[in-house]
Each structure stands twice: as structure tokens, then as C-alpha cells.
């Protein structure tokens, strides 16, 4: 075969591979445009309008954004969301890491316990939320029953505005701990045994192994879990919707819940889109902050 024929054949094969690669990626690209990019662009445009899905779209400029920062309910929902983030992140990461350390122990039948701790994550949020609504019930909830049995008074876990957000957050931490536990566990099991053997020769205690070996070497997983936890915390909605519907009063209103209320209860889609853009900017800013200051401390090599 001549050189020209070989080049022609090579170009033909390369062209075919390019077409096949494009066809394989086409569904993902279409999904990216249809479900992410186009809705984002549409939301930005609608945030400058007044629209209720019935009447014509009316352009009103930045009035939605001005109203947002004069809206006491929005400011309350923003504060509640920040409370959730501050509670959820440290509690969730700490519990998940402790569970991962426990599940990494060479104990017979440990796989059963790993499954048990992971089950809440794969259970439907509707079931978990209704279960905890019963557990937290002031009059006949099992939690208050146990408190009464030891002589303590009942606690209004989700009917008290000061406790409701904290109680729901604890439930959410418990539900999501199993997923983060598996991520930490996979990272812990990837640490070479030779490091532990060397530490034993140096007389390093179990606690020192955690501080100086395990935590530094799972920082990529820790960084990933923290990023995803922050995004999830800012978008909390299902638990609030099912358990309290934002109550009592506005004590458990979060940004996502207030956004949903404006869009689908009050038909203020332009106002809801403005709120979504503000939420996007906040999440983006926090994520960039984490990348800038925490990403530098991630250790990718052993």
C-alpha cells in the first residue's frame, strides 16, 4: 500500500473515530444545554421581569433584586439557611468521619454494620421525614416519651421556633452520614499498610495515626465531601417542606423553600428567578472560597 493510501486510510479511521466519539457524547451535551445552560440563561432573563405564567412578561429591570433585600422574609430565610450550613457542615463531616473510622476496623461482620449505616441515605426522604415528625412529636413522640421516663419535661422539637431548624438539621445529618462515610472509608482503605507499620515501630498512638496519617491522606475526599455538603446545605428543601412547611412562623424558611413558595404558591416567577440567581452567586462564592483556601491544602500523593 502506498504512503498516500495509508494516510488516506488513517484519516478515514480518525474521522470515523471522531464521529463515533461525538455521537457518544451528544446525549450528554444535549442534556447540558437543555437542562442546565438554557434554564440558567432563562432564569437570568426572567429575574428582570414580572411574570405569573398567565399575563404577558413585563420587564421591570432590577426591581426584583431591590425588593429582595427589603424583604424581611427573604432575609429571614437567608439567615436560616446560613444557620443550617453552620450546623450541617461540621456535624455531618464529624459524624461521617467517626463512622468511617469505626467501619474501617478489622471486625468480623463489619459489612453488615456498613450496610445498616448506609440504609438511611438510600431511604426515601418522605419516609425519613415523616418518621422523624413522629419521633419529634411533643405529645406522643418517642423522644419525649424517653425524656419523660427519666423525669425530664417534653421538648417542642419542631414546634418551637428556636429548636425547629436545629432538630431538622440533626435528622438530615443522620440521613446523609452513610454516604459520606463510604467516601471516607474508601479513602481510608486506600492508605498503604506500610505507613501504619512504620508508625507502630515509632510508637505512634491510635489517635496520632488519625491526626498525622489518616486525615492528611484523605484530604481529597474531605475536600470533595465538604464542597458537596455546602451545596446540599444551601439547597435544603424536602425536609422543610414535609416536616414544618416553613413553620412555626418563618422559623424554618430557607432560601429554597421561599423560592419555591414564590414560584408555585404566589406565581411570582420573576421574583423567584431573582432569588435563584442570588442563591447561585452565594453558592459560587462559597465554593470559590473553599477552592482558593482549602484546595491548596489537599494532598493528592501518598
Secondary structure, DSSP 4 states (H G I P E B T S, - for coil): --HHHHHHHHHHHHHHHHHHHHHHHHHHHHHHIIIIIHHHHHHHHHTTEE--SSSPPEE-TTHHHHHHTT-HHHHHHHHHHHHHHHHHHHHHHHHHHHHHHHHTS--TTHHHHHHHHHHHHHS-HHHHHHHHHHHT-TTT-HHHHHHHHTTPPP--TTTSTTTHHHHHHHHHHHHHHHHHHHHHHHHHHTS-HHHHHHHHHTT--HHHHIIIIIHHHTHHHHHHHHHHHHHHHHT--HHHHHHTTT-STTTT--HHHHHHIIIIIS--HHHHHHHHHHHHHHHHHHHHHHHHHTGGG-----
